[in-house]
């Protein structure tokens, strides 16, 4: 009879040779030097039963025998972990027995309808048998189908040419239960590519040979060279056909299987999840003791701190709430903030419960720890609904410290955005948090409260908040409309409707009321960044020359930067400039010291980073705002890595100067606001009010104020991979940052000089481990990368003459960069083979050449230092 699947002859025993190999290595490496192993055996197949009513329904028995385990590549005896060990010793007696117990398949038209094995068999050996059984599934006509095998339910395509069949499985379509998570931002994440193809050669309507190969490639998006691959190969070759046992008579499959062995049961063909237990792993407390010394505050800009932080997180993820609480309750004060960072970034239910039990928001004395906890929540790589729910509950309760209350709601905003980005906008906890922020903002009376909710919206970036932000941007005074305008600036231009553009134009051109320079310049930046029309650009260009002194210079600089850096709106700006040639010269030769400039920090094959720096002064030479941004981007994503804004106002009185128009009544104030990895932090005040200013100035040591200090988990990727040959693989990439950002402002009335200094010290450590876990051994590749660097940004202003002299310096110190790759094979007994390669280099330091005008000024500033000692009181 004709069959549409392979068909076995009665009374025959087909004897095959089987091998399954696993290789693990760097992406580009050849397999000859890879780590891995080979499992080989004989496989006997015979027909048990054929359905009397349907030739195409067959029951076959598959038996594995003579199992061998060896290296996948030749190794000298000293490097062979299997040397002198029998298969029984390597695999273990009960596992070997289980592996050699036969399985039974019911094949209907070439597809596995039922897979019969023993109920209480170890999952590891059961999966190896599933990998073998899946090879016997094939169809003899070309076409696409959806079928179930060890990898799950997958889209599969068959190509048939005479006696050759090729089966291509789309691994990214496979539905299978697996654990894991990815990082919030694509740039910080890991990409994977997976392929699977099996080639069958048929002879006499049954299988002559099978070759299957499956490839997984993983790489860091930020540095594609850093990654790993897993290759899994299976081979089955027919060696001989002998006389075999006869068929079993029977009508029904179930009856035949019971006759064969009453303890057979039908089990799913899809792999079951397995994990080998760690026998010699240290407890959380032991691990903490071994890394504790690297976690002191003064060591936080070292790569070793970032490395220890990552390993600590990995161990916390396996720990219970009690183990976590034990460490946090017994540790001394200076180490606690770092412990809080790690526990919060672990993001497991146990770690969240532990930290919430430990922190008491009604107690103001532990506010530093509360703040570290909240910021770590804001930077969370895969926040849970439970986390947002817990924070919302805390916000509704009593909070002793007002600044913590503010930080809490700002962080809730950041979590709303992350969860909405991952399709979680409709979750109950997210809906509740959004409602809370929006409704409280509408009811808020006090400026401080309004500002707090606006900052939360600046993180949440909800489309429905745009009308509210517009209202506050246009109607309020000072700090409030400033926050509302900068919040609108963070939205993707696609959200900025006609109404937004109209409002921004009104603010910039002051159609309804006089606005501060800071808000006007933000409005201009929004217009120029969101696909401006010809008329919008023309009106902005015509306004230059009619603006307050320093703002003319600032806007001119902003336009030049758009052209020099080829920003999206540069085309239309060029067009307008060409048509306006007549009235250019006078308008565009304005004096002043304000400026805006963008440039590249790095340009790489995978990611590039840019900085932009803009500084706006008041007409009397006092800083109004300095804004330093660093953006990282690749082909399809962007990350706002940092922003440090220093703002000052109402300081004219200290040098007896006249305030600018519309700014006569501003209270004296200076402060700093920062964004780190797309999260707006709570702004810090240097001083507020004239009295506070004077007392701080007279005692001014210019000591930097710490803005951010701590440990941040940036890359957080963990995936399980089910190999079609049976074993489970896992890939884990973690990237941590130890960061220390400080900023300060000092005045010298003697030299009529002010100086602001922002110091960014960072150490980064990234570790990737890609591992195949077969119950009798593990093989894998570990990659690590580390870099330590410092970025200094100093601006010096001398206001003894007009236009006053401003010198900005941005330097990066030379930075050590190290990377290592270790391939390994290890047995549970501890016997291990490793091959390690490393490379260390010094990345040269760099002084960033902000712009020509700045370089000229710096020469003047540092040239005039020696003779400017005339007293001016």
N, C-alpha and C positions, 0 to 999 in steps of 0.2 A: 504493500500500500504506500501511497505518496504521503510524505510528512513535510510540514513547513518548519520543522526544527530538526536538529541533529538526531539521528536515530542509531541505537545500539543493536548489535546482533544478539540473538539469544545464545545462552550457554557459552559466552566468551568472557575472558578476563582481560581487560585492557590495562597494561602496565605503563605508567608514565613516570618521568623524572620531573620533579618540581623544585623550583628555587624561588625564593623571595628575598630581594636585596633592598637595603635602605642606605642612602648616602646623604650626608649632611655637610654643607660647605658654604664658602662665600659664593655670591651670585655668579661671578664670572669664572670661578675656578674650574679646572677640569676634574673629572671624577676620579682620576688615578690616585689623588692624594687625599681623598675625602675620608672623613670618619664614617663609621657605619658598621653593618654586619650582614652576613648572609645566612639564611636558614634554608637548608635543602633537605629533601626527603624523596622517598618513592611514594607514588600515589596509585592505588589500584581501584579500577572502576568496573562495575558489572551491572547488568540489567537484572532487576528483581521481578518486575511485573509489567505487563503491558495491558492497558484497558481493552477488554474484548470488544467494546463498542466504539473505541476511538484509538487508532494506532498512535495518535500523536500525544497520548497521555501515558508517560512512562515513569516508572519508579527506579531510581538508580542508587547504588550504594557506593560510597567513596571512603576509602581507608588510607590513612597516612601511615607510613612505616619508615624505619631506618632514618630517624631525624638526626641531622648534623647541624652544628652551629659553628661558624668560622668568621674570620675577618673578611671584609669585603675587598680589601686591598692587601697584597702581600706585606707582612710586617716581619722584621727581624724578631727572633725569639724573645729578646728582652722587652720588646714593645707589644707582644701579643698577650692580651689579657686572658685569652682562653687556653694558653699553653698548659699542657699537662692536666687538663680537666676533661672528663668524659661528658657527653651530652647530658647524661642523667644528672651529673654534678652541676652543670651550668643551668639547666632548665628546672631541675628539681623533680624528684621521683613522681609525685602525684600529678604535676603538670604534664610530664611526659606521657604518663598513662592516659590522662584525659585527651591529650592531643592525638593519641593513636586509637582512641575509640571511634568506630566508624560513624559517618553521618549518612542520612538518606534524603534524597531530593526527589520531589515530584516535579517533572518537567512537562509542561503543557505547551505545545507549539514552541518549544525552545525556551520558554520563560519559567523561572522557578515559581511554582504555585505554592509548594510547601517545603519547609526546611525542617527536617526532624533531627533532634539531637537529645542530649540528656539534660534533665531539668537543672540539677545543682552543679553543673560544670563551671569551673572558674571562667569569669568573663573574658580574661585574656586569651585562653586557648579557644574559647567559643568564637571570639572575633577572628582568630587566625583561620578557623574552619569556614567562617562566613566569607572571608576573603577568597578562599579557595572555591567555595560553592558559587560565588558570584561570577567566577570565570566561566562557569558552564552555562551561563545565560546568554543566548544570542538568537537573533532572528535571521532567516535566510533570504529576506528581500530588503531592498534599500528603502530608506524612509526615516522620518523623525517620529519619536514616540516618547512616552513618559514611563519610566519603569523603576521598580524598587530593587535596590541591591544593598550591599553593605554600606554604601555612602549615603543612603537615604533615598528619597523619591526624586529622581533626576531626569532632566531633559536629555535624551540620548538620540544620536543619529547613527544609522547604519548605512554603510556603502558596500554593496556586494558586487564582486567581479569574479565570475566562474567559481573557483574553489577558494577564493579569498574573501574574508569579511572583515571590514574595519568598523570598530565601534568607538564613537567619540562621545564622551560624557561631558556635559557642561557643568563643571563642578560648582560654579557660583549659583546654579539653579537648584542644587540639592537641598531638600528639606530634611534637616536632621536636628535633633535637640543638641545644642551645645552652648557652653557658657562663654562669657567673654564681654569685653567692652572696648570702645575706641576712645580716642581723645576728642575733646570738644572742637578744637580748631584743626582743619585739614593740614595746615602747614606743620603742625606739631605731631601729626599722625603718621601711621604706617600704611603703605599700600601693599596689596597682595595680588598676585596673578597665579591662576591655577589651571592646569590642563591635564586631561586624561585620555589616552588612546589605547585601544587593544586590537591587535591584529590576529585573526584566526586563519589557519590553513586547514582545509577539510580534505578528507580522503575516505572513500567508501562510506559516504554520508555521516561519518563521525569525525571527531577532532584529531588532527595529526599534530598540530602544534599551536600554542598560544603565546603571544608576547604582549605583555601589558606594561605601560609606563605612565607614571603619574608624577607631575612636577608642581611644586609650590615655590613661589619666589616671593620674598618679603623684603621691603626696603623702606628706609626712613624718607619721607617726602622732602625733608629739609636737606638730606644728603644722601642721594640715591646710591652712592658707592657703599654706604653702610647698610648691610642687609645679609640675608641668608637664603639658602635654598634647601629644599628637601626633595630628593628623588626616590621614588619607590618603584622597583621593577619586579615583575613576576614572569616566570617562564614555566610552561608545561609542555613536555615533549613526549610523544608516544614512543616507547622503546620496543614493546612487543605485544602481540595478541595471542593469548593462550586459551586452551580449553578451560571453561569456568563452570561455576555452579549453575544448576537449572533454575527455571522460573518458579515462582510461588503462585499457586492457583488462587483465584479469588475474584469477587465481583467489585468490592469497594477498597479504596486505598487504605482507609483506616484499619480495616480488618487485616490486610496484608502486613501493615507496619506492626500491628500488635502480635501477629504470628512470629515476626522476626525477633522482636524483643519488646516485652510488655512495658518496659520503662521509657520507651521513646515518646517524646512529646513534640508537637509542632511549636517551634520558636520563631520569632521574627527574624528576617534576614538582615534587617538594619542593625548596624553595630550598637552594642550597649556601652554606655559611658563607663570608663574604668580609670582608677588612679592608683598608682602603687604607693603604699604607705612609706613614709620616711622613717627609717629605723634609728638613725643616729643624729637626728636634727636637734640643735640646741633649743631650749625653751626660750620664750620671749625674754624672760629676765636675764638668762645667760647671754643671749645675743646682745641685749642692751648694754650689759657690762663691757662687752668686747668693743663697742663702738663709742661708748659714752664720752671718752676724752676728746673726740673730734667735734663734739656738739657744743662746746663752750662758745659764748657770744663772740669772743675775739677771734675765733677760728672760722667764722661763718663765710669768709670770702675765699676759702680754700676748697679745691676740688674734693679733697678727702671728706669734707663736711657733706657735700652733695652726695657722694658715693654712700656714706654711712646712712644718710637720710633715706635713700632708695631701698637699701637692704632692710632697714628698720620697718619701712612701710610694708615690704613683702612679708615680713614676719608678723606684723600686727594683723595683716589680712587673714592669717591662719589662727589668730588667738581668740580666746574667749573674753567676754566683758570683764570677768574677774581678774584675769591675768593683766589686762590693760590697766584696770583701776589700781592694781597692786603697784605697778611702776609709777604711775602718776601721783599716787598718794605718798610714795616714799622718797620722791626725788627732791633735790634741793632747788631753791628758787631760781638760780641763774640758768639752770638747764630746762626748767619747765616750759618756757615758750617754745623751744625746739621740739619737745615731746608733744606739745599740743599740736604743732604744725603736722607732725608725722601721723598722729592718731586721726586728725581730721581728714587728711588726704587719703587715709586708708579706705574711707568711704564704704565700710561694711556696716551692717546693722549693729553688730557688737561694738564697733569702735564709736559709732554715733551715740549709742546708749551710754557707753562709759563716759564719754566727754560731757554729755549733758547732765549726767549724774554728778560729775565732779565740779562743774562750773556753777556758781551761784550768782545769777545776775542781780540779786538783791544786795550783793556785797560789793561795795565800790572798791575795796582794797585789792581785788584781783582783776581790775579792769584791763591791765596789760594782757593777761591771758585770754580774757574774753575777746579782746580785739584781735589777737592772733588767731583765735578760733574762727571769728567771723570772716576775717580776710581769707583764711584757708578755705572756708565755705564758698566764698565768692570766686575763688580760682578753681573750684572743684572741676575735675575732668569729666565726670559723668554723674552729676547730682541726681539724687533720688527724690521722689515725691515726698518721702518721709522727712527728708532734711528740710525742705521748704515748709512743710507742715509744722515741724518742730520750731522753726524760727518764727513763723507767724504766731504761734502760741506764745512764745517768749515775748514777742513785741506787744502782745495784748496784755501781758502781765506786768509786774513791777520791775523796773530797771533803775538801779541806784544812780548810775552815771549817765548824764545826758548825752555825752559824746558816744557812748556805747549804743544808746538808743538810736542815735543818728546813723552810726555805722551799720547797725542791724538792718534798718530799712533800706539803706543804700545797697547792701549785699543782697537783700531779698530781690531788689530790682535786677541785679546781675543774674540771679538764679532763674528768674522768670524768663529772661532772654535766652539763657542756655537751654532751658527746657522747651521753649517755643521753637528754637532752632531745630530741636530733635523731635518735632511733631508732638510736643507735649502740652501745647497751649490750652487744650480743652480739659486737661486733668483737673479734678476738683481742687487740689491744693493750689494749682496755678491760678485758676479762676478766682479763688478766694483771695489770694495775695494781690492780684491785680485790682480786684474790687476794693480791697482795703486801702491801697495806696491812692487810687483815683478818688474815692469818696472822701478820704481824710484831707486830701489836697484841696478839694472844693470847699471843705468846711474850715480849713486852717485860717487863723486870724494873725498869729504872730509871724513876723518875717522869718525867724529861725525855723519854724515848722514848715513854712512854705518852701524854704530853701531845701530842707531835708527831703521832702517828697519830690521836689524837682530833680534833685540829685539821683533819687531812686529811679525816676523815669529816664534820666540820662543813661542809666544802665539798662533799663528794661526795653527801651526803644519800641514801645507799643505803637502801632499805627493809630490806634484810637486815642492816643494821648496828644497827637499833634495839635488839635484845636486848642487844648488847654495851654500847651507850651506857647502857642502863638499869642494867646491872651496875655500871658505873663511877660513875654518878650517885649510886647509893645507898651504895656500899661505901667509896669512897675518901675521902681527906681533901682539904680545901682546893682548890688550883688544879685538881686532876684532876676532882673531881666537878663543879666549876664549869664546866669546858669541856664535859664530857659533858652537863650540863643545858642549857647554852646551845646545844649542837648540836641537842638534841631540839627546842628552841624554834624552830629554823629550818625544821623540816619542815612541810609542809602539814598542817593539822589532820586531813585525811582519812586520813593514815597513822598517826595516834596511836590505837592500839588501846586496848581496855579495860585491858590490862596496863600500858600507859604511864600511863593516868590513875590506876590504883591505886597505882603506884610514886610518882607525883608527890604524891598525897594523903598517902602514908606519909611522904615527905620533909618536906612542909610541916608536917604535924601531929606530926612527930618520933615516929612510932609505934615505930620500932625503935631509933633512936639520936639523939643530939643532932646537929643540923646547923648549919653557919654560916648567918647571916642572908642572905648573898648567894644561896646555893643555894636556901634556902627561898623567897625571894621570886621566884626564877626559876620554881620549881615552881608557885607560885601563879599566876604569869602564864600558864604553859602550860595549867593547868586552866581559867582564866577565858577563855582564847582558843580553846579547842577544844570549843565546844558543851557547856558544863557542865550537869550535872543540877541540879535544885532542891536536893537534899541537899548536893551539893558546894559550891554557893554559900552555903547556910545555914551549913555548918560553917566555911567561911572567915570569914563575917561574925561568927559566934559567937567565933572565936578572937581577933578584934581586941579588945584590952583585956587579954588574957592574955599578949601577946607582949612581948619585950624592949622597953624604952623607945622607941627610935627606929623600931623595926620596926612598932609599932602605928600610928604616924603615917604611915609609908610605905604600909602596906596600905590604910589609910583613904583616902589620897590616890589610890591606884591604883583603888579602887572609885569614888571621885568622878569620876575621869577617864573611866572606862568610861561613866558616866551622862552626863557633860557632852559627851563626844565621840560619843555614840550608837553605841558599838561593838556588834558583833553580840550580845554577851551582855548588853547593857543591859536588854533586855526581862525576862529571867529575874531579873536583879539587882533590878530595880524590884519585881517580884512578891514576892521574898523579903523585901525591905525593908518592903513593905506589911504582910506578915504578922508582922513582928518588931517592929512599932512600940514595943511595951511596953519592951523593953530596949535602946532606941537611945541615949538621951541621954548617959548616962554613958560608954558605949562609944565614942561618936563625938565626944567633945569632948576628945580626947587632945592633950596638948602635944607639941611636938617640932619639928624643922626639916626632916626628910626630906620629899620630895614627888615626885609623878609628874604630868606634864602633857603633853597633846597639843594641837596646833593646826595650822591651815593656814598654809603659807608662801605658796602661790599657789592660786587656784581658777580654772581656765580651761575653755574649751569642749572642749578636747581632752584635756589632762592636768592633774592637780592634784598638788600636793606637800604633804606634811605633815611636821611635826617632832614628835618626842616626846622629852621630857627627863625622866629621873628620877634622883633623888639620894638615896642612903641613907647615913646617918651612924652612927657608933657612939655609945653613950650618952655618951661623953666629948667629943663634938663634933669628932671627927676623921673625915674623909671615908672611907667604906668603898668606895663605888662611885658614879661618876657616869656616866650612859649617855645619849648624845645620838644620836638616829636621824633620818635623813631618808628618807622613802619617796616614790616617784613612782608614780602609777598612772593608768590610763585605764579605759575601760569594761570591758576584758577582760584586762588584764595589770597586773603590778606589778613595781617594781624597787626593791630596797633600795639606794638611792644611797650612803648612808654611815652608818656607826656609829662613834662614838668612845667607848670605855669607858675611864675612868681608875679603877683599883682600888688601894686601899691597905689595909694590915692591920698589926696589931702596932705601931702608932705611939704607943700610949698612954704608953709610957715617957718619950717626950720632953717630955710636959707633965705627967708624974708623975700620971697619972690611972689609974683602975681599968678593966681590960678588961671587956667584956661576958661574960656567962655562956657557957661553951663556947668562948671565944676567948682563954683565958689563955695558951695555949702557942704562939700564932701567931708565926712569924718576922716581923721587920720587912720590909716589902716595899711598893714602889709601882711601878706600870707602866701600860702603855697598850695597848689592843688595838683594832684597827680592821677594819671591813668596808668595802670600796669596791666599788660596782657588783656586789653579790651575791658578792663574793669575800672570804673571811676572810684577812687578811694575818697575817704572823708577828708575835706580840705583842712589844712593846718594854719593857725593864725600865728604870725610872728608878734604883732602887737595890734591893739585896737584902741583908738582914742589917743589924744595928745599926751595925756599924763603917762599912760603906759609906754608910749613911744619915748618920751624924755627919760624915764627911769631906765629903760632898756638901752638907750643910746649912751647914757653916761656910764653904764656898766658894760657897754658892748665889748665883748671879747671877740665877737665875730665867730664864736664857736658854732660849728655847724649843728643844725637841728636835724635829728634823725627823722627821715620821712618814712622809709620802709626798711625793715630789717627782718630777714626770715628765710624760710625755706619754702620753695614752691615746686609742686609736681607739675611739670609741663606736658611731657609725653607720657601717656598712660594707656598702653595697648596690651590686650591680653586676648588671645584666641586659641581655641582648641581645634585641631585638625584631625579628622578621621581618615587614616590612610586606607586605600582600598585593599591593601594586603593584610590588614588586621590591626596593626598597632595604632595607638593614639599619639599624635604629636601636639606640642603646644608651642606657641610663640609669645614671648613677653618682651616688650620694649618699654623701658622707663627712662624718662629724662628729668633730671632734677636741677634746680637752680638755687644756689645759695646767694642771697642778694643783700646789699647794704647800700642804700641810697641816702645821702644826706645833703642838706642845702643850707646855705647861710647867707646873711647880708650884713656887710659892715660899712659904717660911714667914717670918713675922716674929715672933720670940719676943718682941720689944719690944712690938708691938701685939697680941700673942696673936692673930695673924691668918694665915690661909693663903689662897692665891689659885691657882686653876687657870685656864689660858687656852688655848683652842683656836682657832686662826686658820685658816680655810679660804679660800685665795685661788685663784680659778679664772678661766680665760678659755676661752671656747668658740667654735669656728668651725665652721660647717657649710657645705658647698659641694655643690651639685647641678648636674650637667650632663646635659641630655637632648639627644641629637644624632641627626640623620638623616644617614647617610653614603652619598651617591650618589657613584659614582667621580669624577664631574666637579665636585662641590661638596659642602660640608658646611653644614648649617643646624641651629641649635639654640638652646637657652636655658640660661643659667647663672644660678643663684640662690645668693646667699651671705647668711649671717647671722652676726653676731658679737656677743658680750657679754662684758664683764669684770666680775667682782664679787668682793666679800670678805664672808665671813660670820664674825663674831667671836662667840665664846661665852666669857664670863668668869664664874666664880663666886668670890665673896669670902666667907670665913667668919670671924666673930669669935667666939672661944671663951672670952671672959673672963667669961661669965655663962651660966646655963642658963634657958630654951632658948637656945642660942647663935644669933647672927644670921647669916643666910645671904642673900646677894643674888646673884641670877643675872641676867646681861644677855645678850641675844642681839640683835645688830645686823647689818643689812646696809647697806653703804655705797651711795651712789647709783651707778648702773651705766650706762655708755653701751651702747646697743643699736643696731646698724646693720644694715640689710639692703639688698641690691642685686639688681636683675634686669637681665640683659643678653641681648638677642636678637641673633643674628648670622647672616650668610650669608657664606661665604668660598669662594674658589677656591684650588686648589693653588698658583697663582702667588703667593698672598699677598694678592690684592685682597680687601677685606673691607668688609662693611657691618655697623654695630652700632647698636643703640638701647639706651640704658642709663637705668634709673631707680633712684633710691636714696632711702632715708629713714633719718634718724638721730634717735634720741630718748634722753633721759636717763630711766632708770627711777628713781623716787624711792627714797631710802634708807628703811629701816624699822627701828624698834625693836620687836621682837616682845613683846607684852604678856603675858609668860608666864602669871601668874595674880595675882589681887588680893593674896593673902597675900604673894607675892613682892614686889610693888610696895611694899607697906607696909614690908617689911623693908629694902628698898633705901634708903628714906628714912631709916630709923634708922641703917643702916650708914654712909651718907655724911654723916649729920648728926652722928654721934658721933666721926668721925675726929679732929677738931681737939682734943678734950679727953681723948683716951685715952692720955695720955703717962705715966701712973703706972707706975712700975717694979714688975714683979711677980716678980723673981727671989727 
